[in-house]
Amino acid sequence: MEMEKQFKVFVYKEGDPPVFHDGPCKSIYSMEGNFIYQMDVNTKFRTNDPEKAHVFYLPFSVAKMVKFVYLRDSRDFGPIRRTVIDYVNVVSEKYPYWNRSLGADHFMLACHDWGPEASFSNPYLGKNSIRALCNANTSEKFNPVKDVSIPEMNLQTDKLTGLIGGPSASRRPILAFFAGGVHGPIRPILLEHWEGKDDEIKVHKYLPKGINYYEMMRSSKYCLCPSGYEVASPRIVEALYNGCVPVLISKSYVPPFSDVLRWKSFSVVVSVEDIPRLKEILMKISSRQYIRMQRRVLQVRRHFEFHSPPKRFDVFHMILHSIWLRRLNVRVGDVSKRSFWGFSYTNPYSKTIKEGFSNEIPIKNNSISSSSSSSSSSSSSVAQQQQLLHVQYTLNDDRPLKHRRRKWYWSDLDRLERGLQRARAAIKEAMNGSRLKDPDYSPDGLIYWNAKVFH
């Protein structure tokens, strides 16, 4: 894999626990803490030399900010906003890398519901940086072209023993199952139509005593995954772990890793408006089609497994791979000496940053709610991804740029960009059908848009 050969991440050392370099490892926000920990101890993808880094990680935890910085019930987001602003200011004043790209080669990761809002504390962090978010809601400015949707996982340990398994497709007598709290706009509609209304669709606000939640999942063909307060739900990963075909019921949600995974091949998408027709929709799926989908669930779930230390193609690698793909689609140049299309540009009057976003590696968007206006907006963004976009940020100066002859030497940044260009070419060649040379290469099948993007 080109990512394994090249990709390097610089983790800023600034900041102290519990807000920085720390995070929850046992909750629905567990990906924040587990990812921070793995990046701190991982030597394969991490570099201590920022000149060799392709991306820069801002290692803060929004969940920890909510716990230690936010004053409970105050409804004052100011302390969290100031924490993010101050951290970006610290690293941008100490290092040149944030200012070099206005954050375009930086990334953050958050699983707390307030992750999107925290990111816009600094406009460039929200607009330019790669945001790996569980709350991947296009109506809250999630942009699938540059942002990464990651799974919400309710981990209680770093071991998956006993959590993964389940009977075959023919030994699941229950058509569909859901049990969970009634919050958000979608779940009340689901319970109104299906709680106690049908013997084949088991919908509960609270599970009856003596009934095990995971055994119910393993006895069900389909597991209903409606959004709650926010779009993401840990039930999606739980369904995959238990061999249950997930039924996504949401608005404006971009499922995890949908740039690589073809969600409609192993899940069912039901719009909120079609909740009354839920049984009709599921019954129309033939036994043969269901068996195919269930087999694909077993095939895809390794991409949602957490391992310590990480394993190839697990959730940690999938997150990094999605960040890698987005970094491939950004070209970064120096502020004072901008190398772009063979010229160095200088502006004697002000600092000018010229940033090229070139989506040479296709980023697929498998949004589940194409009818909503927000999804239409995200689809419009994806439709433009094959174009070469130029975004120029100029500080209080409209005078034209002057160019001069290129100096024929390669800086560290030039070398990084040349390496990325080789990776782009190799991946595109693989996607176009060339034979893969990696003997350990294994992803294949209809669950992928194009598995060769892993090349």
GUSERO-795313 format. One record per residue (C-alpha): residue number from 1; residue in one letter; y, z, x negated. Coordinates in Angstrom, 3 decimals, always signed. Each point is the difference from the previous one (the first is absolute). Example, Ala and Ser with C-alpha at 12.3 -4.5 7.8 and 13.67 -1.06 7.14 Angstrom:
<site 1, 'A', <-4.500, +7.800, -12.300>>;
<site 2, 'S', <+3.440, -0.660, -1.370>>;
# end
This chain:
<site 1, 'M', <+0.000, +0.000, +0.000>>;
<site 2, 'E', <+3.465, -0.894, -1.267>>;
<site 3, 'M', <+1.260, +3.340, +1.298>>;
<site 4, 'E', <-2.494, +1.910, -2.136>>;
<site 5, 'K', <+0.916, -2.073, -3.047>>;
<site 6, 'Q', <+3.771, +0.320, +0.263>>;
<site 7, 'F', <+1.419, +2.356, +2.606>>;
<site 8, 'K', <+1.865, +3.012, -1.381>>;
<site 9, 'V', <+1.883, +2.691, +1.894>>;
<site 10, 'F', <+2.617, +2.306, -1.469>>;
<site 11, 'V', <+0.207, +3.346, +1.794>>;
<site 12, 'Y', <+3.383, +1.654, -0.368>>;
<site 13, 'K', <-0.472, +3.439, -1.556>>;
<site 14, 'E', <+3.171, +1.424, +1.511>>;
<site 15, 'G', <-0.282, +2.539, +2.811>>;
<site 16, 'D', <-1.999, +3.183, +0.461>>;
<site 17, 'P', <-2.675, +1.045, +2.500>>;
<site 18, 'P', <-0.389, +0.578, +2.871>>;
<site 19, 'V', <+2.242, -2.882, +1.124>>;
<site 20, 'F', <-0.670, -2.225, -3.025>>;
<site 21, 'H', <-3.312, -0.696, -1.754>>;
<site 22, 'D', <-1.769, +1.863, +2.784>>;
<site 23, 'G', <-1.036, -0.601, +3.586>>;
<site 24, 'P', <-2.433, +1.070, +2.718>>;
<site 25, 'C', <-3.646, -0.845, -0.691>>;
<site 26, 'K', <-1.531, +1.493, +3.165>>;
<site 27, 'S', <+1.661, -1.332, +3.142>>;
<site 28, 'I', <+0.901, -3.254, +1.720>>;
<site 29, 'Y', <+2.586, -0.335, -2.780>>;
<site 30, 'S', <-2.674, +0.373, -2.691>>;
<site 31, 'M', <+0.592, -3.444, -1.503>>;
<site 32, 'E', <+3.380, +1.204, -1.304>>;
<site 33, 'G', <-1.518, +2.752, -2.141>>;
<site 34, 'N', <-3.153, -1.858, -0.981>>;
<site 35, 'F', <+1.891, -3.099, -1.111>>;
<site 36, 'I', <+2.511, +2.031, -2.022>>;
<site 37, 'Y', <-2.856, +1.890, -1.674>>;
<site 38, 'Q', <-1.960, -3.157, -0.820>>;
<site 39, 'M', <+3.090, -1.677, -1.453>>;
<site 40, 'D', <+0.747, +3.066, -2.122>>;
<site 41, 'V', <-3.516, +0.097, -1.512>>;
<site 42, 'N', <-0.880, -3.707, +0.062>>;
<site 43, 'T', <+0.181, -1.697, -3.383>>;
<site 44, 'K', <-1.239, -3.442, +1.065>>;
<site 45, 'F', <+3.083, -1.062, +1.942>>;
<site 46, 'R', <+2.566, +2.496, -1.240>>;
<site 47, 'T', <+2.161, -0.586, -3.045>>;
<site 48, 'N', <+2.276, +2.453, -1.776>>;
<site 49, 'D', <+2.099, -2.874, -1.350>>;
<site 50, 'P', <+2.411, -1.179, +2.718>>;
<site 51, 'E', <+0.591, -3.254, -1.909>>;
<site 52, 'K', <-3.619, -0.943, +0.751>>;
<site 53, 'A', <+0.136, +0.934, +3.682>>;
<site 54, 'H', <-0.118, -2.525, +2.822>>;
<site 55, 'V', <+0.984, +2.571, +2.633>>;
<site 56, 'F', <+1.563, +3.455, +0.006>>;
<site 57, 'Y', <-1.296, +2.782, +2.242>>;
<site 58, 'L', <+2.339, +2.533, +1.618>>;
<site 59, 'P', <-2.447, +2.953, +0.249>>;
<site 60, 'F', <+1.461, +1.995, +2.889>>;
<site 61, 'S', <-1.784, +1.243, +3.103>>;
<site 62, 'V', <+1.808, -0.310, +3.333>>;
<site 63, 'A', <-2.485, +2.457, +1.537>>;
<site 64, 'K', <+0.950, +2.586, -2.634>>;
<site 65, 'M', <+3.695, -0.670, +0.615>>;
<site 66, 'V', <-0.526, +0.737, +3.682>>;
<site 67, 'K', <-1.753, +3.249, -0.915>>;
<site 68, 'F', <+2.289, +1.278, -2.754>>;
<site 69, 'V', <+3.363, -1.772, +0.389>>;
<site 70, 'Y', <+0.406, -0.595, +3.726>>;
<site 71, 'L', <+1.115, +2.986, +2.088>>;
<site 72, 'R', <-2.469, +0.171, +2.860>>;
<site 73, 'D', <+1.403, -0.786, +3.462>>;
<site 74, 'S', <+3.441, -0.670, -1.508>>;
<site 75, 'R', <-0.150, -3.737, +0.791>>;
<site 76, 'D', <+2.046, -0.438, -3.175>>;
<site 77, 'F', <-1.483, -2.747, -2.164>>;
<site 78, 'G', <+2.763, +0.459, -2.571>>;
<site 79, 'P', <-1.959, +2.114, -2.537>>;
<site 80, 'I', <-2.811, -2.568, -0.195>>;
<site 81, 'R', <+2.487, -2.840, -0.263>>;
<site 82, 'R', <+1.874, +1.727, -2.836>>;
<site 83, 'T', <-3.260, +0.726, -1.841>>;
<site 84, 'V', <-0.939, -3.687, -0.020>>;
<site 85, 'I', <+3.536, -1.098, -0.939>>;
<site 86, 'D', <+0.188, +2.512, -2.859>>;
<site 87, 'Y', <-3.377, -1.058, -1.393>>;
<site 88, 'V', <+0.884, -3.693, -0.012>>;
<site 89, 'N', <+3.327, +0.860, -1.635>>;
<site 90, 'V', <-1.761, +1.996, -2.728>>;
<site 91, 'V', <-2.462, -2.758, -0.957>>;
<site 92, 'S', <+2.612, -2.761, +0.303>>;
<site 93, 'E', <+2.384, +1.835, -2.343>>;
<site 94, 'K', <-2.686, +0.939, -2.515>>;
<site 95, 'Y', <-1.852, -3.344, -0.053>>;
<site 96, 'P', <+1.203, -3.610, +0.325>>;
<site 97, 'Y', <-2.870, -1.195, +2.204>>;
<site 98, 'W', <+1.279, +0.856, +3.468>>;
<site 99, 'N', <+3.357, -1.663, -0.626>>;
<site 100, 'R', <-1.714, -3.026, -1.556>>;
<site 101, 'S', <-1.603, -0.977, +3.299>>;
<site 102, 'L', <+1.776, +2.220, +2.543>>;
<site 103, 'G', <-3.382, +1.594, +0.629>>;
<site 104, 'A', <-1.962, -3.202, +0.690>>;
<site 105, 'D', <-2.694, +0.927, -2.559>>;
<site 106, 'H', <-0.184, +3.643, +1.143>>;
<site 107, 'F', <-2.242, +1.485, +2.650>>;
<site 108, 'M', <-0.451, +3.149, +2.044>>;
<site 109, 'L', <-2.924, +1.216, +2.101>>;
<site 110, 'A', <+0.227, +2.110, +3.151>>;
<site 111, 'C', <-2.355, +0.913, +2.818>>;
<site 112, 'H', <+2.335, +2.329, +1.866>>;
<site 113, 'D', <+1.556, -1.407, +3.171>>;
<site 114, 'W', <+3.426, +0.367, -1.606>>;
<site 115, 'G', <-0.884, -2.185, -2.978>>;
<site 116, 'P', <+1.945, -3.061, +1.241>>;
<site 117, 'E', <+3.100, +2.061, +0.759>>;
<site 118, 'A', <-0.176, +1.756, -3.369>>;
<site 119, 'S', <-0.176, -3.367, -1.776>>;
<site 120, 'F', <+3.302, -1.130, +1.493>>;
<site 121, 'S', <+1.772, +3.019, -1.491>>;
<site 122, 'N', <+0.742, -2.472, -2.770>>;
<site 123, 'P', <+0.640, -3.448, +1.540>>;
<site 124, 'Y', <-1.524, -1.860, -2.964>>;
<site 125, 'L', <-3.148, +2.134, +0.149>>;
<site 126, 'G', <-0.488, -0.923, +3.647>>;
<site 127, 'K', <+1.086, -3.626, -0.311>>;
<site 128, 'N', <-1.272, -1.098, -3.431>>;
<site 129, 'S', <-2.747, +2.338, -1.175>>;
<site 130, 'I', <-3.678, -0.245, +0.847>>;
<site 131, 'R', <-0.760, +2.698, +2.564>>;
<site 132, 'A', <-3.648, +1.016, +0.469>>;
<site 133, 'L', <+0.035, +1.603, +3.448>>;
<site 134, 'C', <-2.506, +1.329, +2.510>>;
<site 135, 'N', <+2.675, -0.382, +2.683>>;
<site 136, 'A', <+0.017, -3.798, -0.286>>;
<site 137, 'N', <+2.139, -0.659, +3.053>>;
<site 138, 'T', <+1.937, -3.272, +0.058>>;
<site 139, 'S', <+2.364, +1.467, +2.601>>;
<site 140, 'E', <+1.011, +2.541, -2.683>>;
<site 141, 'K', <+0.793, -2.687, -2.606>>;
<site 142, 'F', <-3.449, -0.256, -1.563>>;
<site 143, 'N', <-0.021, -3.390, -1.712>>;
<site 144, 'P', <-3.564, -1.293, -0.592>>;
<site 145, 'V', <+1.238, -2.501, -2.599>>;
<site 146, 'K', <+1.150, +2.705, -2.436>>;
<site 147, 'D', <-1.417, +3.262, +1.411>>;
<site 148, 'V', <-3.607, +1.234, -0.014>>;
<site 149, 'S', <-1.827, +1.454, +2.994>>;
<site 150, 'I', <-2.397, +2.729, -1.143>>;
<site 151, 'P', <-2.587, +1.903, +2.074>>;
<site 152, 'E', <+0.622, +3.444, +1.400>>;
<site 153, 'M', <-2.953, +2.136, -1.123>>;
<site 154, 'N', <-0.736, +3.570, +1.079>>;
<site 155, 'L', <-1.788, +1.074, -3.172>>;
<site 156, 'Q', <-1.096, +3.600, -0.492>>;
<site 157, 'T', <-1.849, -0.499, -3.290>>;
<site 158, 'D', <-0.325, -2.577, -2.756>>;
<site 159, 'K', <-3.651, -0.510, +0.954>>;
<site 160, 'L', <-1.102, -2.328, +2.809>>;
<site 161, 'T', <-3.509, +1.459, +0.250>>;
<site 162, 'G', <-1.053, +0.099, +3.651>>;
<site 163, 'L', <+3.135, -1.792, +1.218>>;
<site 164, 'I', <-1.339, -3.542, -0.322>>;
<site 165, 'G', <-2.930, -1.313, +1.983>>;
<site 166, 'G', <-1.255, -0.552, +3.507>>;
<site 167, 'P', <-2.740, -1.810, +1.907>>;
<site 168, 'S', <-0.387, -3.733, +0.381>>;
<site 169, 'A', <+1.776, -2.002, +2.690>>;
<site 170, 'S', <-3.010, +0.161, +2.351>>;
<site 171, 'R', <-0.089, +3.821, -0.001>>;
<site 172, 'R', <+3.481, +0.638, +1.383>>;
<site 173, 'P', <-0.210, +0.703, +3.756>>;
<site 174, 'I', <+3.707, +0.735, +0.642>>;
<site 175, 'L', <+2.285, -2.997, +0.508>>;
<site 176, 'A', <+3.269, +1.619, -1.162>>;
<site 177, 'F', <+1.242, +3.449, -1.025>>;
<site 178, 'F', <+3.276, +1.838, -0.537>>;
<site 179, 'A', <+0.937, +3.661, -0.275>>;
<site 180, 'G', <+3.397, +1.238, -1.119>>;
<site 181, 'G', <+3.339, +1.526, +0.836>>;
<site 182, 'V', <+2.285, -1.583, +2.555>>;
<site 183, 'H', <+3.157, -0.903, -1.874>>;
<site 184, 'G', <+2.025, -3.128, -0.453>>;
<site 185, 'P', <+0.515, -2.704, +2.633>>;
<site 186, 'I', <-3.482, -1.620, -0.095>>;
<site 187, 'R', <-2.562, +2.793, +0.308>>;
<site 188, 'P', <+1.201, +1.255, +3.415>>;
<site 189, 'I', <-0.576, -3.525, +1.361>>;
<site 190, 'L', <-3.507, -0.057, -1.480>>;
<site 191, 'L', <-0.932, +3.368, +1.508>>;
<site 192, 'E', <+1.561, -0.855, +3.344>>;
<site 193, 'H', <-2.262, -3.028, +0.391>>;
<site 194, 'W', <-3.201, +1.143, -1.682>>;
<site 195, 'E', <-0.350, +3.791, -0.279>>;
<site 196, 'G', <-3.044, +0.888, +2.091>>;
<site 197, 'K', <+0.104, -3.373, +1.747>>;
<site 198, 'D', <-3.026, -1.769, -1.507>>;
<site 199, 'D', <-3.352, +1.140, -1.406>>;
<site 200, 'E', <+0.001, -2.719, -2.658>>;
<site 201, 'I', <+3.507, +0.698, -1.299>>;
<site 202, 'K', <+0.295, +3.596, -1.199>>;
<site 203, 'V', <+3.668, +0.970, -0.175>>;
<site 204, 'H', <+0.861, +3.687, -0.483>>;
<site 205, 'K', <+3.103, +2.035, -0.601>>;
<site 206, 'Y', <-2.259, +2.776, -1.288>>;
<site 207, 'L', <-3.669, -0.398, -0.851>>;
<site 208, 'P', <-2.351, +2.101, +2.141>>;
<site 209, 'K', <-1.577, +2.938, -1.820>>;
<site 210, 'G', <-3.123, -0.805, -1.940>>;
<site 211, 'I', <+0.904, -3.655, -0.574>>;
<site 212, 'N', <+0.640, -1.107, -3.582>>;
<site 213, 'Y', <+2.883, -2.425, -0.547>>;
<site 214, 'Y', <-1.683, -1.981, -2.769>>;
<site 215, 'E', <-3.334, -0.154, +1.831>>;
<site 216, 'M', <+1.855, -1.549, +2.928>>;
<site 217, 'M', <+1.443, -2.609, -2.353>>;
<site 218, 'R', <-3.454, -0.744, -1.378>>;
<site 219, 'S', <-1.348, -0.398, +3.535>>;
<site 220, 'S', <+2.747, -2.440, +1.031>>;
<site 221, 'K', <+0.279, -3.738, -0.414>>;
<site 222, 'Y', <+3.805, +0.050, +0.042>>;
<site 223, 'C', <+2.404, +2.762, -1.042>>;
<site 224, 'L', <+3.400, -0.060, +1.686>>;
<site 225, 'C', <+2.885, +0.448, -2.457>>;
<site 226, 'P', <+3.236, +0.311, +2.005>>;
<site 227, 'S', <+3.251, +0.811, -1.785>>;
<site 228, 'G', <+1.475, +3.454, +0.453>>;
<site 229, 'Y', <+3.544, +0.996, -0.891>>;
<site 230, 'E', <-0.130, -2.669, -2.691>>;
<site 231, 'V', <-2.054, -3.170, -0.335>>;
<site 232, 'A', <-2.603, +1.140, -2.563>>;
<site 233, 'S', <-3.090, +2.023, +0.867>>;
<site 234, 'P', <-2.743, +1.518, -2.203>>;
<site 235, 'R', <-2.499, -1.081, +2.682>>;
<site 236, 'I', <+0.000, -3.504, -1.441>>;
<site 237, 'V', <-1.510, +1.188, -3.288>>;
<site 238, 'E', <-2.259, +2.485, +1.810>>;
<site 239, 'A', <-1.330, -2.834, +2.166>>;
<site 240, 'L', <-0.735, -2.136, -3.069>>;
<site 241, 'Y', <-1.739, +2.916, -1.735>>;
<site 242, 'N', <-2.273, +0.508, +3.025>>;
<site 243, 'G', <-0.862, -3.662, +0.516>>;
<site 244, 'C', <+1.997, -0.207, +3.232>>;
<site 245, 'V', <+2.048, -3.125, +0.747>>;
<site 246, 'P', <+3.660, +1.135, +0.250>>;
<site 247, 'V', <+2.072, -1.005, +3.021>>;
<site 248, 'L', <+3.662, -0.113, -1.044>>;
<site 249, 'I', <+2.420, +0.850, +2.799>>;
<site 250, 'S', <+3.543, -0.024, -1.308>>;
<site 251, 'K', <+3.360, -1.694, -0.131>>;
<site 252, 'S', <+1.596, -1.444, -3.126>>;
<site 253, 'Y', <-2.748, +1.308, -2.297>>;
<site 254, 'V', <-1.025, -1.886, -3.144>>;
<site 255, 'P', <-3.570, +1.169, -0.816>>;
<site 256, 'P', <-0.814, +1.125, -3.557>>;
<site 257, 'F', <-0.499, -2.688, -2.650>>;
<site 258, 'S', <+0.442, -2.743, +2.602>>;
<site 259, 'D', <+1.246, -2.306, -2.762>>;
<site 260, 'V', <-3.631, -0.148, -1.176>>;
<site 261, 'L', <-2.145, +1.235, +2.915>>;
<site 262, 'R', <-0.567, -2.069, +3.131>>;
<site 263, 'W', <+0.136, +2.852, +2.510>>;
<site 264, 'K', <-0.944, -2.060, +3.025>>;
<site 265, 'S', <-3.391, -0.688, -1.591>>;
<site 266, 'F', <-1.062, +3.667, +0.095>>;
<site 267, 'S', <+2.233, +1.631, +2.626>>;
<site 268, 'V', <+1.219, -0.563, +3.540>>;
<site 269, 'V', <+3.690, -0.236, +0.799>>;
<site 270, 'V', <+1.099, +1.143, +3.463>>;
<site 271, 'S', <+3.633, -0.079, +1.074>>;
<site 272, 'V', <+1.477, +2.964, +1.847>>;
<site 273, 'E', <+0.416, -2.176, +3.085>>;
<site 274, 'D', <-3.752, -0.712, -0.009>>;
<site 275, 'I', <-1.138, +3.640, -0.019>>;
<site 276, 'P', <-1.011, -0.225, +3.710>>;
<site 277, 'R', <-2.244, -2.946, -0.964>>;
<site 278, 'L', <-1.573, +1.810, -2.952>>;
<site 279, 'K', <-3.581, -0.030, +1.297>>;
<site 280, 'E', <+0.268, -3.616, +1.094>>;
<site 281, 'I', <+1.185, -1.019, -3.485>>;
<site 282, 'L', <-2.789, +1.883, -1.786>>;
<site 283, 'M', <-2.722, -1.196, +2.379>>;
<site 284, 'K', <+0.998, -3.614, -0.653>>;
<site 285, 'I', <-1.011, +0.418, -3.641>>;
<site 286, 'S', <-3.578, -1.247, -0.256>>;
<site 287, 'S', <-2.732, +2.076, -1.636>>;
<site 288, 'R', <-0.281, -2.559, -2.769>>;
<site 289, 'Q', <+3.731, +0.098, -0.705>>;
<site 290, 'Y', <+0.023, +3.811, +0.049>>;
<site 291, 'I', <-2.870, +0.164, -2.508>>;
<site 292, 'R', <+1.950, -2.303, -2.335>>;
<site 293, 'M', <+3.109, +2.172, +0.291>>;
<site 294, 'Q', <-1.969, +3.189, -0.598>>;
<site 295, 'R', <-1.566, -1.463, -3.144>>;
<site 296, 'R', <+3.457, -0.931, -1.236>>;
<site 297, 'V', <+1.124, +3.590, +0.601>>;
<site 298, 'L', <-2.745, +1.124, -2.388>>;
<site 299, 'Q', <+1.157, -2.646, -2.470>>;
<site 300, 'V', <+3.697, +0.845, +0.124>>;
<site 301, 'R', <-0.122, +3.790, -0.029>>;
<site 302, 'R', <-0.381, +0.238, -3.789>>;
<site 303, 'H', <+3.651, -1.063, -0.195>>;
<site 304, 'F', <+0.913, +3.182, +1.911>>;
<site 305, 'E', <-2.155, +2.414, -1.970>>;
<site 306, 'F', <+1.696, +2.544, -2.245>>;
<site 307, 'H', <-1.686, +0.869, -3.276>>;
<site 308, 'S', <+0.971, +2.293, -2.853>>;
<site 309, 'P', <-0.053, -1.582, -2.504>>;
<site 310, 'P', <+0.806, -3.279, +1.767>>;
<site 311, 'K', <-2.564, -2.785, +0.344>>;
<site 312, 'R', <+0.604, -3.730, -0.039>>;
<site 313, 'F', <+1.230, -1.324, +3.380>>;
<site 314, 'D', <+0.423, +3.502, +1.518>>;
<site 315, 'V', <+3.171, +1.076, +1.805>>;
<site 316, 'F', <+1.840, +0.930, -3.222>>;
<site 317, 'H', <-0.666, -3.446, -1.467>>;
<site 318, 'M', <+0.890, -1.689, +3.299>>;
<site 319, 'I', <+3.402, +1.713, +0.046>>;
<site 320, 'L', <+0.684, -1.034, -3.593>>;
<site 321, 'H', <-1.252, -3.518, +0.730>>;
<site 322, 'S', <+2.437, -0.380, +2.909>>;
<site 323, 'I', <+2.839, +1.249, -2.221>>;
<site 324, 'W', <-1.153, -2.418, -2.719>>;
<site 325, 'L', <+0.123, -2.965, +2.402>>;
<site 326, 'R', <+3.549, +0.870, +1.006>>;
<site 327, 'R', <+1.071, +0.447, -3.612>>;
<site 328, 'L', <-1.367, -3.472, -0.717>>;
<site 329, 'N', <+2.436, -1.322, +2.596>>;
<site 330, 'V', <+3.078, +1.479, -1.711>>;
<site 331, 'R', <+1.674, -1.257, -3.160>>;
<site 332, 'V', <+2.140, +2.532, -1.826>>;
<site 333, 'G', <+2.755, -0.727, -2.525>>;
<site 334, 'D', <+2.476, +1.975, -2.082>>;
<site 335, 'V', <+3.336, +0.839, +1.596>>;
<site 336, 'S', <+2.182, -1.030, -2.937>>;
<site 337, 'K', <-2.139, -2.903, -1.203>>;
<site 338, 'R', <-1.784, -1.455, +2.996>>;
<site 339, 'S', <-2.830, -2.398, -0.889>>;
<site 340, 'F', <-0.639, -2.215, +2.977>>;
<site 341, 'W', <-1.096, -3.633, +0.155>>;
<site 342, 'G', <+0.515, -0.433, -3.772>>;
<site 343, 'F', <+3.560, +1.306, -0.283>>;
<site 344, 'S', <+1.660, +3.294, -0.842>>;
<site 345, 'Y', <+2.786, +0.832, +2.409>>;
<site 346, 'T', <+2.861, +2.308, -0.834>>;
<site 347, 'N', <+2.950, +1.183, +2.001>>;
<site 348, 'P', <+2.844, +1.283, -2.141>>;
<site 349, 'Y', <+1.690, +1.715, +2.941>>;
<site 350, 'S', <-2.730, +2.075, +1.616>>;
<site 351, 'K', <-3.659, +0.868, -0.022>>;
<site 352, 'T', <-1.911, -2.586, +1.963>>;
<site 353, 'I', <-3.653, +0.143, +0.893>>;
<site 354, 'K', <-1.782, -3.170, +0.975>>;
<site 355, 'E', <-3.424, +0.714, +1.438>>;
<site 356, 'G', <-2.593, -2.613, +0.908>>;
<site 357, 'F', <-2.618, +0.703, +2.641>>;
<site 358, 'S', <-2.672, -2.685, -0.238>>;
<site 359, 'N', <-2.997, +0.494, +2.251>>;
<site 360, 'E', <-2.414, -2.100, -2.000>>;
<site 361, 'I', <-2.948, +2.206, +0.977>>;
<site 362, 'P', <-0.310, -0.187, +3.807>>;
<site 363, 'I', <+0.522, +3.342, +1.720>>;
<site 364, 'K', <-1.782, -0.102, +3.339>>;
<site 365, 'N', <+1.234, +2.030, +2.971>>;
<site 366, 'N', <-2.616, +0.904, +2.597>>;
<site 367, 'S', <+2.432, +1.732, +2.348>>;
<site 368, 'I', <-1.773, +1.139, +3.160>>;
<site 369, 'S', <+2.941, -0.339, +2.364>>;
<site 370, 'S', <+1.343, -3.523, -0.230>>;
<site 371, 'S', <+1.578, +0.236, +3.434>>;
<site 372, 'S', <+2.492, +2.679, -0.942>>;
<site 373, 'S', <+3.404, -0.927, -1.300>>;
<site 374, 'S', <-0.505, +2.039, -3.161>>;
<site 375, 'S', <-3.226, -1.770, -0.767>>;
<site 376, 'S', <+1.708, -3.306, +0.574>>;
<site 377, 'S', <+2.555, +1.055, -2.559>>;
<site 378, 'S', <-2.686, +0.849, -2.560>>;
<site 379, 'S', <-1.821, -3.247, +0.747>>;
<site 380, 'S', <+3.245, -1.843, -0.650>>;
<site 381, 'S', <+0.242, +1.712, -3.384>>;
<site 382, 'V', <-3.549, -0.980, -0.849>>;
<site 383, 'A', <+0.661, -3.592, +1.066>>;
<site 384, 'Q', <+2.678, -0.196, -2.703>>;
<site 385, 'Q', <-2.236, +1.345, -2.739>>;
<site 386, 'Q', <-0.838, -3.404, -1.481>>;
<site 387, 'Q', <+3.692, -0.656, -0.651>>;
<site 388, 'L', <+1.812, +0.940, -3.190>>;
<site 389, 'L', <+2.631, +2.547, +0.910>>;
<site 390, 'H', <+2.940, +0.910, -2.217>>;
<site 391, 'V', <+1.867, +3.219, +0.668>>;
<site 392, 'Q', <+3.135, +0.630, -2.042>>;
<site 393, 'Y', <+1.667, +3.406, -0.117>>;
<site 394, 'T', <+3.548, -0.064, -1.402>>;
<site 395, 'L', <+2.201, +3.071, -0.282>>;
<site 396, 'N', <+3.524, -0.791, +1.220>>;
<site 397, 'D', <+0.264, -3.383, -1.679>>;
<site 398, 'D', <-0.105, -3.509, +1.445>>;
<site 399, 'R', <+0.775, -1.909, -3.206>>;
<site 400, 'P', <-2.687, -2.505, -1.050>>;
<site 401, 'L', <-2.613, +0.808, -2.592>>;
<site 402, 'K', <+0.187, -1.693, -3.401>>;
<site 403, 'H', <-3.144, -1.037, -1.812>>;
<site 404, 'R', <-0.708, -0.528, -3.664>>;
<site 405, 'R', <-2.860, -1.319, -2.089>>;
<site 406, 'R', <-3.158, +2.027, +0.169>>;
<site 407, 'K', <-0.771, +2.123, -3.047>>;
<site 408, 'W', <-3.509, -0.966, -1.058>>;
<site 409, 'Y', <-1.672, +3.368, -0.392>>;
<site 410, 'W', <-2.249, +1.958, +2.332>>;
<site 411, 'S', <+0.984, +3.466, +1.080>>;
<site 412, 'D', <-2.565, +2.514, +1.278>>;
<site 413, 'L', <+1.042, -0.925, +3.519>>;
<site 414, 'D', <-0.460, -3.712, -0.738>>;
<site 415, 'R', <-3.521, +0.703, -1.245>>;
<site 416, 'L', <-0.802, +1.952, +3.139>>;
<site 417, 'E', <+1.261, -2.816, +2.187>>;
<site 418, 'R', <-1.984, -2.602, -1.970>>;
<site 419, 'G', <-3.132, +2.104, +0.463>>;
<site 420, 'L', <+0.668, +0.221, +3.725>>;
<site 421, 'Q', <+0.472, -3.754, +0.151>>;
<site 422, 'R', <-3.425, -0.490, -1.570>>;
<site 423, 'A', <-1.468, +2.402, +2.553>>;
<site 424, 'R', <+1.649, -1.918, +2.860>>;
<site 425, 'A', <-1.476, -3.242, -1.291>>;
<site 426, 'A', <-3.488, +1.504, -0.418>>;
<site 427, 'I', <-0.012, +1.502, +3.499>>;
<site 428, 'K', <+1.291, -3.192, +1.602>>;
<site 429, 'E', <-2.646, -2.008, -1.856>>;
<site 430, 'A', <-2.706, +2.369, +1.247>>;
<site 431, 'M', <+1.343, -0.127, +3.564>>;
<site 432, 'N', <-0.115, -3.784, -0.125>>;
<site 433, 'G', <-3.729, +0.098, -0.588>>;
<site 434, 'S', <-0.649, +0.151, -3.720>>;
<site 435, 'R', <-3.069, +1.853, -1.202>>;
<site 436, 'L', <+0.602, +3.652, -0.851>>;
<site 437, 'K', <-0.901, +1.038, -3.529>>;
<site 438, 'D', <-0.267, +3.757, +0.641>>;
<site 439, 'P', <-3.726, +0.836, +0.363>>;
<site 440, 'D', <+0.813, +3.299, +1.740>>;
<site 441, 'Y', <+2.076, -1.731, +2.663>>;
<site 442, 'S', <-1.497, +0.897, +3.375>>;
<site 443, 'P', <+2.343, -0.166, +3.055>>;
<site 444, 'D', <-0.938, -2.782, +2.356>>;
<site 445, 'G', <-0.294, -0.739, +3.699>>;
<site 446, 'L', <+1.993, -0.447, +3.177>>;
<site 447, 'I', <+1.636, +3.425, -0.283>>;
<site 448, 'Y', <+2.413, -1.524, -2.556>>;
<site 449, 'W', <+2.751, -2.550, +0.462>>;
<site 450, 'N', <-0.931, -1.265, -3.444>>;
<site 451, 'A', <-2.130, +2.310, -2.121>>;
<site 452, 'K', <+0.967, -1.895, -3.154>>;
<site 453, 'V', <+3.388, +1.683, +0.109>>;
<site 454, 'F', <-1.842, +2.846, -1.770>>;
<site 455, 'H', <-0.456, -2.284, -3.026>>;
# end
